[in-house]
Amino acid sequence: MSALELVRLAFSRLRTSRVRAALTMLGVIIGVASVVALVGVGQGTTSNITSRLAGLGTNLLTINPRNSTVGLTLDDVAAIAAIPSVAAVAPELQTSATVAAGTQSTSTSVIGTNASYAMVRAFDVWQGTFLTDASVESNLRVVVLGATVADDLGLDASAIGTNVSIGGLPFEVIGILQAKGGTGFQDPDDQVMIPVGVVRKYFVAGDSLRTIGVSVASVDEMDTAKTAITSVLRTRHDLAADATDDFSILDQAQLLETATSIAGTLALLLGGIASISLIVGGIGIMNIMLVSVRERTREIGIRKAVGARSRDILAQFLIEALTLSVLGGLIGIAIGLAVSAFIAQLAGWAFAFSPFVVAVALLFSLAVGVVFGVWPARQAARLDPISALRWE
């Protein structure tokens, strides 16, 4: 009997017991759908993290103090700016405050910085201008609003030149930034920028900076810039040759590698848990096929009596098991892709379709059919035709 005839026979058997076949495939469907959906979500998360990191700045290095006793200062910023491979440097001193305009108010992050912040963090101005060197040096009470803050306050292009209050103090709106897109913690659109000296004067005591952002002139000079910055800061902080750095320097590649590793590990863990459903589904297939062998013992005896070989019987039952698992796999793939696309739409990231994942899921389904279908098929092939014909 040809493979095509065996497949037709398998579909004929499935049609005669549709409910039992559907319940048998359910474990495979759930397992494959879970794996495909989780892998899709993992890929979408990684893509979203990559785009978010790309939006943080161009060739960005982020310098943070390792402890609160010895921090970073504006003099450190000036020293780093003198390094040839550095294109721009921006100090960042952050606090939280209530920003109000008329009857509208919102709580947001207040970033004290300089005129280079827009270049370092890759912001574009939608209306008005960004902070200037003159406004920063004079400690003017001027503010640039993030897109989310402007929306929360109901402000548009006509707000340029008007006043808002930050922590009860009046500030002139000189610009509104173009939206970058983002949600959750440290949303780049949910913040306002004012001169760093103003933050130190009215909101945050002390001279230490939370972060220094550095834009390197080119990607090829990232390592050179990190080495030069490390040397400059160690000298300025009077660190001994064997002393540990009291600061850390992170670049986008490190952040992306860490975030991707975490996302990949989580997806692998969840995929492993979801694959348990495939094992359950395979056990279900094996159980149903064993029941089918018992129900069709007399049929097997008749087929052997008229000339069917053991390998023909083996192939027949193995094809039936493969048909169940592959059908379940195909349905599971479709459901998994639909769930992945739905989650991507809710989360606001691009749906990532991977033909490789679909192929692996299909091979997994085939493997389940083979592994859990062989034993029932061998049981059927080993039946003695005389004993089978006597079976009632």
ZANU-270477 format. One record per residue (C-alpha): residue in three letters; x, y, z. Coordinates in steps of 0.001 Angstrom, whole numbers, padded with zeros to 6 digits, always signed. Layout:
<nodes>
ALAXYZ;...
</nodes>
This chain:
<nodes>
MET+000000+000000+000000;SER+001409+003406-000999;ALA+001997+006276+001450;LEU-000808+008286-000176;GLU-003281+005444+000323;LEU-002178+005124+003954;VAL-002779+008866+004501;ARG-006239+008589+002924;LEU-007009+005611+005156;ALA-005815+007590+008206;PHE-008122+010527+007358;SER-010970+008073+006831;ARG-010419+006648+010311;LEU-010281+010182+011808;ARG-013582+011120+010173;THR-015314+008156+011753;SER-014321+009340+015279;ARG-014026+013111+015008;VAL-014558+013931+018687;ARG-011988+011395+019877;ALA-009472+012630+017283;ALA-010018+016272+018311;LEU-009519+015477+021988;THR-006416+013440+021153;MET-004909+016354+019209;LEU-005737+018880+021943;GLY-002510+018316+023889;VAL-000405+018767+020750;ILE-002388+021865+019759;ILE-001923+023501+023167;GLY+001769+022588+023330;VAL+002672+023832+019849;ALA+000522+026970+020209;SER+002196+027804+023530;VAL+005710+027326+022179;VAL+005061+029357+019006;ALA+003339+032156+020920;LEU+006063+032375+023573;VAL+008874+032375+021017;GLY+007025+035046+019022;VAL+006581+037179+022126;GLY+010263+036698+022988;GLN+011332+037833+019520;GLY+008965+040803+019673;THR+010319+041756+023092;THR+013905+041593+021838;SER+013013+043699+018789;ASN+011281+046242+021024;ILE+014276+046409+023370;THR+016610+046910+020403;SER+014549+049776+019011;ARG+014213+051351+022449;LEU+017978+051188+023010;ALA+018600+052640+019555;GLY+016327+055525+020513;LEU+018324+056281+023660;GLY+021080+057977+021726;THR+023713+057787+019010;ASN+026844+055817+019949;LEU+025802+056308+023547;LEU+027935+055690+026624;THR+026324+056017+030042;ILE+028512+056771+033053;ASN+027122+056100+036531;PRO+028677+056435+040004;ARG+029199+053143+041839;ASN+028481+054619+045274;SER+026851+057675+046796;THR+029905+058922+048688;VAL+031973+059785+045600;GLY+029829+060882+042678;LEU+030222+062487+039280;THR+030478+066271+038944;LEU+030158+068997+036335;ASP+033975+069239+036321;ASP+034022+065580+035229;VAL+031669+066525+032394;ALA+034017+069298+031241;ALA+037023+066938+031352;ILE+035228+064248+029336;ALA+034129+066838+026743;ALA+037801+067580+026015;ILE+038463+063984+024843;PRO+038919+064002+021008;SER+036723+060953+020338;VAL+033774+062435+022284;ALA+031181+064329+020218;ALA+028951+065582+023057;VAL+028508+065201+026811;ALA+025371+065808+028872;PRO+025084+065764+032676;GLU+021868+064309+034077;LEU+020519+065222+037490;GLN+017060+063732+037990;THR+014228+064322+040419;SER+010434+064086+040378;ALA+008019+066997+040627;THR+004500+068081+039759;VAL+004236+070118+036570;ALA+001102+072271+036224;ALA-000405+074423+033495;GLY-003683+076117+034366;THR-005990+073514+035892;GLN-004024+070563+034484;SER-001140+068922+036339;THR+000981+065792+036117;SER+003777+064170+038097;THR+006852+063541+035968;SER+010644+063269+035907;VAL+012625+066514+035910;ILE+016011+066212+034194;GLY+018653+068826+034899;THR+021018+068879+031940;ASN+022695+071075+029305;ALA+022319+071971+025631;SER+023981+068711+024465;TYR+021303+066470+025984;ALA+019190+066447+022803;MET+022137+065193+020727;VAL+023344+062678+023305;ARG+019878+061171+023852;ALA+018776+061569+020206;PHE+015794+063859+020819;ASP+014198+065985+018114;VAL+012414+069238+018916;TRP+008832+069370+017662;GLN+008108+073011+018519;GLY+010344+075820+019761;THR+013993+075185+020695;PHE+016015+073070+023091;LEU+018114+074377+025975;THR+020952+076651+024877;ASP+024421+077169+026352;ALA+023405+080705+027373;SER+020258+079561+029223;VAL+022209+076805+031029;GLU+025122+079090+032012;SER+022692+081770+033267;ASN+020534+079236+035151;LEU+017379+080573+033504;ARG+014061+079049+034562;VAL+013187+077641+031154;VAL+011808+074190+030361;VAL+011543+071769+027422;LEU+008554+069458+027696;GLY+008458+065807+026688;ALA+005624+064817+024333;THR+003666+062898+026989;VAL+003907+065742+029500;ALA+002675+068243+026902;ASP-000283+065970+026086;ASP-001105+065467+029781;LEU-001155+069238+030278;GLY-003188+069840+027129;LEU-000422+071980+025568;ASP+000324+072379+021864;ALA+002486+074630+019684;SER+000804+077759+021094;ALA+002291+076959+024538;ILE+005768+078136+023458;GLY+006559+081281+025453;THR+003929+080606+028147;ASN+004645+079562+031720;VAL+004151+076298+033563;SER+004955+075623+037203;ILE+007392+072939+038323;GLY+007276+072210+042017;GLY+005461+075513+042494;LEU+008036+077615+040594;PRO+007255+079301+037249;PHE+009197+078158+034161;GLU+008954+079457+030601;VAL+008204+076796+027988;ILE+010792+077137+025218;GLY+010258+073813+023452;ILE+008249+070607+023083;LEU+010015+067416+022000;GLN+009019+065042+019228;ALA+007531+061825+020644;LYS+009869+058842+020726;GLY+007373+056282+021908;GLY+007725+054347+025113;THR+005868+053108+028156;GLY+006497+052204+031755;PHE+009537+053055+033807;GLN+011691+055911+032447;ASP+009456+056665+029487;PRO+011591+059079+027378;ASP+008502+061149+026551;ASP+007375+061494+030166;GLN+009969+063993+031368;VAL+010897+067669+031262;MET+014365+069183+030780;ILE+015644+072270+032606;PRO+019179+073667+033172;VAL+021212+071487+035534;GLY+022105+074482+037731;VAL+018426+075218+038306;VAL+017804+071653+039520;ARG+020731+071928+041930;LYS+019549+075327+043138;TYR+015868+074543+043761;PHE+015287+070780+043804;VAL+018350+068606+044576;ALA+021015+069353+047153;GLY+024677+068470+046574;ASP+027037+068469+043613;SER+026809+064825+042506;LEU+025228+063857+039189;ARG+023083+060792+038682;THR+024421+060068+035195;ILE+026648+061468+032486;GLY+025602+060696+028919;VAL+028333+060647+026264;SER+027872+060592+022495;VAL+030972+059154+020799;ALA+031993+060608+017435;SER+031801+057234+015635;VAL+031010+053637+016483;ASP+034608+052644+015657;GLU+035850+054859+018492;MET+033636+053423+021236;ASP+036403+051374+022855;THR+038894+054221+022489;ALA+036463+056636+024115;LYS+035744+054245+027006;THR+039452+053813+027668;ALA+040076+057572+027551;ILE+037095+058344+029809;THR+038224+055710+032311;SER+041715+057220+032379;VAL+040427+060783+032808;LEU+037983+059911+035596;ARG+040472+057748+037491;THR+042965+060624+037410;ARG+040373+063182+038482;HIS+039108+060946+041322;ASP+042681+060269+042559;LEU+042308+056506+042335;ALA+045368+054355+043020;ALA+046603+051982+040316;ASP+045172+048944+042111;ALA+041927+050642+043183;THR+038573+049680+041684;ASP+036775+052243+039528;ASP+034229+054283+041498;PHE+032156+054624+038337;SER+030796+052334+035624;ILE+030593+052869+031871;LEU+027887+051070+029898;ASP+027328+051117+026168;GLN+024315+050107+024116;ALA+025898+046806+023054;GLN+026240+045723+026695;LEU+022701+046797+027515;LEU+021337+045011+024459;GLU+023323+041845+025196;THR+022072+041768+028784;ALA+018449+042479+027862;THR+018492+039955+024997;SER+020044+037305+027243;ILE+017356+037810+029880;ALA+014559+037747+027288;GLY+016036+034629+025641;THR+016425+032785+028946;LEU+012867+033620+029954;ALA+011486+032529+026579;LEU+013482+029275+026795;LEU+012176+028594+030306;LEU+008567+029291+029350;GLY+008978+027298+026130;GLY+010288+024343+028149;ILE+007269+024519+030442;ALA+004921+024787+027460;SER+006570+021784+025766;ILE+005278+019606+028611;SER+001893+019913+026897;LEU+003441+018276+023840;ILE+004528+015298+025921;VAL+001029+015062+027388;GLY-000381+015252+023872;GLY+001986+012506+022724;ILE+000901+010273+025594;GLY-002699+010921+024573;ILE-001914+009851+020999;MET-000187+006695+022209;ASN-003118+005835+024476;ILE-005696+006314+021714;MET-003619+004308+019236;LEU-003325+001418+021730;VAL-007094+001503+022196;SER-007473+001577+018409;VAL-005262-001510+018059;ARG-007463-003419+020503;GLU-010646-002268+018767;ARG-009322-003249+015346;THR-007647-006540+016245;ARG-009992-008560+014046;GLU-009461-006096+011160;ILE-005690-006544+011526;GLY-006115-010341+011477;ILE-008190-010188+008265;ARG-005638-007888+006588;LYS-002799-010248+007499;ALA-004812-013260+006331;VAL-005248-011719+002865;GLY-001531-010955+002513;ALA-000726-007751+004432;ARG+002789-007822+005828;SER+003762-006741+009350;ARG+005484-003650+007971;ASP+002255-002672+006167;ILE+000350-002813+009455;LEU+003191-000916+011175;ALA+003113+001793+008490;GLN-000689+002076+008688;PHE-000806+002776+012423;LEU+002308+004949+012377;ILE+000811+007117+009599;GLU-002373+007485+011654;ALA-000346+008682+014651;LEU+001648+011069+012456;THR-001560+012425+010924;LEU-002966+013203+014367;SER+000225+014918+015543;VAL+000823+016909+012335;LEU-002781+018107+012169;GLY-002548+019148+015809;GLY+000779+020857+015087;LEU-000603+022838+012130;ILE-003625+023992+014136;GLY-001338+024847+017071;ILE+000980+026876+014807;ALA-001958+028890+013470;ILE-003274+029559+016989;GLY+000212+030398+018293;LEU+000851+032921+015505;ALA-002554+034517+016094;VAL-001897+034822+019841;SER+001583+036229+019198;ALA+000194+038830+016783;PHE-002537+039780+019272;ILE-000026+040239+022109;ALA+002241+042279+019819;GLN-000683+044560+018965;LEU-001563+045021+022642;ALA+002065+045673+023630;GLY+002680+048054+020732;TRP+005609+046260+019115;ALA+006015+044783+015637;PHE+004804+041223+015084;ALA+007835+039024+014381;PHE+007060+036096+012048;SER+009832+033493+011922;PRO+009612+030695+009323;PHE+012313+028893+011316;VAL+010077+028724+014397;VAL+007186+027383+012298;ALA+009445+024730+010756;VAL+010792+023677+014161;ALA+007257+023481+015588;LEU+006190+021270+012674;LEU+009222+019001+013129;PHE+008416+018814+016831;SER+004900+017639+015953;LEU+006315+014991+013616;ALA+008704+013833+016338;VAL+005814+013495+018800;GLY+003898+011377+016280;VAL+006872+009110+015616;VAL+007989+008706+019239;PHE+004539+008035+020661;GLY+003170+006188+017634;VAL+005870+003563+017214;TRP+004916+001385+020180;PRO+001205+001041+019277;ALA+002175+000424+015639;ARG+004628-002307+016680;GLN+001942-003871+018887;ALA-000392-004008+015894;ALA+002310-005384+013570;ARG+003189-008180+016012;LEU-000343-009536+016310;ASP-000681-013187+015323;PRO-003235-013349+012458;ILE-004916-016548+013773;SER-005316-015135+017296;ALA-006481-011833+015810;LEU-009174-013532+013727;ARG-010490-015282+016853;TRP-010693-011911+018723;GLU-014203-010919+019707;
</nodes>
